[in-house]
Amino acid sequence: MDAVVVLVLGLSCLFLLSLWRQGSGRGRLPPGPTPLPIVGNILQIDVKDISKSLTNLSKVYGPVFTVHLGMKPTVVVHGYKAVKEALEDFGDEFSGRSIFPVMERSNKSCGIVFSNGKKWKEMRRFSLTTLRNFGMGKRSIEERVQEEACCLVEELRRTNGSPCDPTFILGCAPCNVICSIVFQHRFDYKDQIFLNLMEKFNENFRILNSSWMQIYSAFPRIMKHLPGSHNNVFKNFDDIRSYILEKIKEHQETLDINNPRDFIDCFLIKMEQEKYNQMSEFVIESLVASVNDLFVAGTETTSTTLRYGLLLLLKHPEITAKVQEEIESVIGRHRSPCMQDRSRMPYTDATVHEIQRYIDLIPNNVPHAATCDIRFRDYHIPKGTNLITSLTSLLHDSKEFPNPEKFDPGHFLDESGNFKKSDFFLPFSTGKRACVGEGLARMELFLFLTTILQNFKLKSLFDPKDINTDPIVSAFGHVPPLYQLSFIPL
């Protein structure tokens, strides 16, 4: 009986503490739905489609509001003006990265994407400089992408027009581009180590987008003691980490400080230069996390966009036919597409943009955090408060993109058929935390898609009207349904 009394008293205290903590800051934060003790607004949000829930809440509370994901308040910014203001005008103040429990546990929030403060600034600056030195944004990286596009075509030819799931093949291409920068070599598409890595990346992306993982993020202290799919994520992270450490050891044994071969060599040289600096951020843990970030950001997002893009092209054969007609007219069949072609291919360029707009891959961006106390739109945002910026509210804005739920390249074409830019097109975010590899990703999407359509007819197993393009998961990211298609050589 005594144990029961203690338990009830403990839960009651926790309940009252939760009420006090939630109530103490409500007057300063933006308005929002009243949170329940402990669970916050979790029961009012569809964890299978968070973006849609936030859009509905914005209709009630306006472009800036507060939700509680568990016991912690999160400010949500919705709509073009509010998002641009938060990420650009308040770029420094909102340049923090919110604590992402999965990353905190797996890599101690090191690396490029999930680090903060001095560590983030140094890792981002170093990574941008090194990537540029190895060709990102230059002709040399374009040649690497073109070579990989040719390898991709050869691999697709080996399917002999038989139905196949394109997941792994489309993942291998962008991953090999990153491998050439990080490891100085590419893998054969049948390499078992390579396939194992790809499987771990794909599985983690699926699990991280599951409702189970959203619950883990809200209650990490409880969930880490429970069984579930979230444990597979950490096992995969450990396996990937072991592989990266193995490659780092190989680089250490063959390092020539006067002739860096790749990203790892450059990082190791930087470590050597700062070995007497006890405050240096250039340590093995940061190298492992940075390489992992480059792999995940440079592989999974691009490959998922390619896979989703081909599904949309299967669903809309009339659009595919127009793209292939433009490819035939501008490029022909006997040379590889290049980035200079894009300016003469407005419909193809518009289609690539529309794929990114329509799929809305990372609908709520990677969460930010306030680096200091902020006065934002007459609200007081305390230091450390999480910030969600809705990219869906830009990419699916009905005034900027009429009928936003319809897949239509016309969203990026003017009345004369010329390509039309849009300030609302921010799939890579904007401001201080914008995607480091945006230029590379844009190049890969254009070159890989045009090279595929230059060489193959896409054939679905189903009638286009029966193809479902709805994401199977809509949490952190939008995951397309699994499907098969045939690549018929032209």
N, C-alpha and C positions, 0 to 999 in steps of 0.2 A: 504493500500500500504506500509506504514511504517513497519508493521509487516512482510510483505513479504521480504522487503529489509534486515531487521535484520536477518531473517531466512537464506536468501541466503548468507549473509556475514558470519554468524555463520558456515554454512556448508562449505564455502570456506576456512575459517580458520582451521576448523577441517581437511579438505582435505590436506591443506598445512602442517599442523602439523604432520599428518600421514606420508606424504612423507618424511619430515625431519627426523622423528624418525626412519623410516625404512632405510633411506639412511645413517644415521649417523653411524650405526653399521655394515653395510654390508661388509666393508673392513676387519673387524677383525673376523667375524664369518665365518664358512665354507660356501662354495658356495651353491647355491640353485636356484630354480625358482624365477623370479622377482615377488615380491608381488604387488598386487593391493592395493591402499589406503583403509584403514579401514578394508576390508574383507581379506586382505592378499592373501594366496593361497587357500582359501576355495573352490573357483570355479574350481581349478585344481585338487582337491582331491575328490574322490568318498566317501562321508560320509557313504555309505552303505558297503564299503569295503576299509577301510583306509589302512589296511595292504598291500593289492594288489597295491594301489596307491603308497605307500612308496617304495615298491619293484621296481616298474617301475621307480621311480625317482632315486633310487640308481644306476640303470643301466646308467643313464645320468650323475649323479654328484658324483658317487663313494660311499664308505662305510660310509662317514661322510658328512652330508649336512644339510642345514637349510631350514625349511619351516616356514611360518607365518600362524598360526591358529588364524585368526583375526589380531590384531595389534601386537601381541606378538611373537617374534621369538622363534622357538623350534628347537633344534639340534637333528637330527635323526642319530642313530648309527645302521649300518646294516652289518651283517656278523659276523661269529664266532670270528675272531681275534679282531675286533673293539669292539664288545659287551663285550667280556671277559676283554679287556683292560680297558674299561670304568667302568665296575662294580666291577672288582677285583683290578687291578693295581691302579685305581683312585677311589677305593671304598669309602674312606672318603670324597674326594672332590665332588663326585656325590651322596652322601648319603642323600641329601635333598629330600623332597617330593614336587613336584610342586603343586601349589595351584589348587585344584580341586573344582570349584565353588559349586558343589552340596554338597560336604562334608564341605566346608567352611560355607555354609549357614545352614546345618542341624546339625552339631556337633562342629562348630568352630574349625575344624581340630584338635580335640583332639583324644585320643585313641592311637592305635598301628600303624595302616596303614597309616594315613594321617597327623600325627603330625610331628613336626620338632625339631631340636636342642635338648636342655636338656630334654624337655618333651618327645620326641620320645625315646631318649636313656634310660630314666628311665622307661617308660612304657614297652618298649621291654624287657629290662633286667628283670624287675619284672615279666612280663607275662611268659617269658621263664622259669624262676626259678620256678614259681608257677605251671605251666603246668607239668614240670618235677616232682615236688613234688607230684603231683596228678597222676603220672603214665605215662605221655607221654614218649614214648621210652622204657617203661619197660613192664614186663609181665602183670602187673595189668591192663594197658590200653588195652592190647591185649585181656584179658579176657572180658573186657567191650564190645569191638567190637564184639567178638564171641557171647556174649549173645544177643547183638542187632541184629546180623546176624540171630540168631535163631528166634527172634521175627519177623524179616522181612520175613523169610520163612513162618512162621505161618500166617502172614497177607496175603501173596501171595496165600497160600492154600485156604484162604477164598474166593478168586475170583472164585474158582471151575472151573478153566480152561476157564472162559468166557473172551472175549476180554476186556481189560482195558487200560486206559492211566496210565503209571507208574510214572508220574511226582511226585505226592504227596507221594506215598509210598516210592519211592527212595529218596525223600527229607527227610522223617521222620527219616530214619535210621541214617545218619550222624548227623542230628540235635540232636537226642537223645543222641548220644555220647558226643556232646558238652554240652548238658543240664546236663548230669551226672557230668561233670567237673565244670560247672558254678553254677548250682542250686542244685546239689547233688541228682537229681532224673530224671527219664525219664517220658515221656508222653505216654499214650495209643494212638494208631494211629487214633482213632476215636474221641479223645478229641477235642472239638470245639475250645477251645482257641489255642491249638496246630495247628489245621488246619488253623485258621485265621492268625497266625504268618507265617506259611508256604506260604500262599497265598500272604501275603505282601512281603515276601522275593522274591518270584517268579516274582511278578508283577514289583517290583523295578529292578530286574535283566533284565527283558525284556525292560523296559523303558530306563534304563541307557545305553542299547545297541542300542537304536533307533537313527535314524539320527536327530530327533528333539532334543535329549539331546546333541548331538555333537554341534548343533547350540547354544544351551543354554551355553555350556562350553566356546564357543568362544565369546559370547555376553551376559554374565550374567546380566549386568546392565540393558539391554533392555528387555531381556526375562523374568526377574522376575516380570515385570509389565503386561505381556501378558498371556492370557489363554492358556491352552495346557496340554498335558499329564505329563509334568514335575512337575506340581502342585500336581499330585497324589503321586509322589515320596516323597515330603515333608510331605504330610498328612500321608503316610505310616510310614515314619521315626518318626513322632510325636506319632503315635499309638504304635510303637515298643518301643520308649523311655518311654512312660507312663507305659507299661507293665514291663519294666526293673526296673523303679523306684519303682513300686509296690513290686517287688521281693526284691529289696534292703531294702525297709522299713520293710518287713517281717524278713529279715536277721538281721537288726539292733535290732529288738525287741527280738530276740532269740540268739543273738551273745554270744558265750563263747570264750573269747580271748585265752584260754588255749587249745581249741579244735576246730580249724578251720575245717569246713566241706567241703568247696569248694572255688572256685576262689573269689566269692564275699566276703566271710568271711575274706579271706587273705587280700583283698584290704581294707576292713573296719578296720582291725587291723593295717595295715600300716598307714591308715589315723589317727588313734588314736595315734600312735607313733609319728607322725609328726604334731600334731595339733597345736603346738606352733611355727612351722616353717612357717612363712608367705610366703616363696618362694616355699613351697612344691607343687609338681605337683599332689600329691595324694588327689584329691578332687572329689566330687560326679560327676561332669561333665566328668572328665576323666574316672571314673568307668563306667558310662553309655556308653560312646563311646567305651571303651575297650571291654565291654561285647558285644556290637553291632558288633564290628569288628570280635570277635571270632565267633559269630553266622553266619555272612555273609561269612567270609573266610572259616569257618569250615563246613558250610552247603551247600551253593549254588554252590561253585566250585566242590565239591565232588559229589553232587547229579546230577549236569549237566553232569559231566564226566561219571557217571554210566548210566545215561539215554542215552547219546550219544553212550556209549559203547554197550549197548544192541541193539540199532538200527543198529550199524555196524555188530554185531554178527548175527542179522536177515538177513542182506544183504549178509553175507558170511557164509552160513551154513556149508561149508566144514571146515572153521576155527573153528567154534563152536564145530563141531564133534571131531576135534583133541584135543581141550581143554578138552572136557568131557571124552574123552578116557584117557587122562593123569590123570585127577582127579580120575577116576575109578581105574586106575592102582596104583596110589600113596596113595590116601586117602581112596577110597572105599565109601561105603554109610553109615557107622555106626558110624562115628565120625566126629567132626567138623574140618574144615581146620584150620591150624595154620601157623604162619609165618615160622616155621622150614621147612614146606613142600616146600616153595618157591624154595629153592636151589635144590630140586629134581624134579622141574616142570619147566624146561627151556621154553617149548613152551607156557605154561600159563603165565609165567612171561613176556615173549616176547610180548604176546598178550596184556597184561595190559599196557606195555610200549608203544606199537604201537597205542593203543587207544589214549593215552595222546599225542603222537607225531602227529598223524593224525589230531585230532580235533583242536589242537593248540588253546586251550581254551582262553587264554589271549594273543592274537597275538603280541601286542605292549607293553606288560608288564604294570605295573602301573607306570606312568611317574615319573621320578626323577627330581632333580634340583641341580644346582651347589651351593655348600655351600660357595664358595669363587671364586675369579677370577682364572681361570685355563688355563694353556697352554697345549692343547691337540692336538697332531698330527700337530703341527705348527699353530694351530688356537687359537685365544683368545676367551675363553668362559667366559663372565662376570658372576659375582655372581648373582644367582637368575634365570639364564637361564634354561628353561625347557629342559629335555632330554628324548627322546623316544628311548628305546632299543628294536629293533625288534627281538622277540623270534621266529617269523616265519622264519627269515633268518637262524636260527640254526636248527629248527625242520623240515624244508622243504628244507634243503641244498641238492642239487641233487648229490653232490660228496660223501657226508657222507651217504645219504639215496637214492640209485638209484630209480628212479621213485617215487619221494616223494608224488605224488598225488594218489598213489595206496596204499590201506590198506593192509599191508603185514607184519606179525610178523617176517618174515625172515630178516627184517631190524635190528633185535636184536638177530640174531642167526648166529653162525659161520658155517663153512662147515660141522662140526661134529654134528651140532644140539645143541651145548651148548649155553647158554645165553651169549651174547656179549654186554658189556657196551659201551656207546658212550659218549664222552665228550660234544657232541652237544645236548644231552638230558637235557635241562634245563627248563622244563615247570614251575618250581617253582622259576625261576630266580636264581641269584647267588649274592654273595657279601654281603654287610652290610644290604641290604634290602630284602634278600631272605625270602621266606614265613616262618613264625614262625611255622606253623603247617605241614610242609612238611612230617615229619616222620609219623605223624598220618594219613595224607591223603593217603600216599603210603600204609600203613597198611590197611586202610578201603577199598581202591580200590581192593586190592588183596583178602581180606577176604570176602567182600560182593559179588564180582563177582564169586569167586570160590564156595561160599556157594549156590548162586542162581543156578549156572550150575550143581552143585552136586545134586540138588533136582528137577530141572525142565527142561523140553524141552521147548525151545522158539518157539512159533508158530506165524507166521505173518499172517495178513489178506490178504497180497498180495504176488505175486510171487517175489522172491528175486530180480530178474532183474528189477522189477518195483518200488523198494524201493528207494526213494530219500534221500540221506544222506547229501546233501548240507545244510549248515547252513541257517536259515531264516534271520539271522542278523549277520553281520560281522563288528561290530564297536569296542567297548571296549572289548567285548568278542564274541565268536562264540556260537550262540544259536541254538540247534538242532531243526528240525521241530517236531511238535506234531505228535504223532502216537499212535496206539494201538497194543497190542499183547496179546497172551494167554500164561499163565504159566501152562504147562501141567505136573502134578506130575510124576516123574519117579518111 
